[in-house]
């Protein structure tokens, strides 16, 4: 689970999205449906696993103002040690990367 295996790129285009913006907050495929439902004014998106990507919307907050909690967790099993980095945004967790500790 190197950063290159879990890395993704989300591209949004249209009048409702910020133009020429790079948003660095964590995002996942699970966030697409709640965001689209929000844009269409359809309620019920909060019952889904993802979140509305408000920081990518034209009238949304500045992405730099979104709180992102990044934590690394480690585990040991005999001589094997590994770590995993998880980011959390508004109660939603994103797996960033993992690595072996030597």
C-alpha angles and dihedrals in degrees: 000000000000117000088259092058095051099033117114138178122220117197120189125183132180144077092291095058130077112262122241091352127147111206113195100187114116116272135176140188087260088069096061098079097048090048094050092045090051091051090051091049092241115148124219099063090115089069089064124088096245132069136236109263092227092163089064095051121098093241094036130111124278108276090229089063094058111105113234118185110202119191136172119213123195133202133190128202112174107303093345119097126177139170135207128198118216127184123201126202119181092336095314118116126215126191107227105176146313134216142182117253113219 
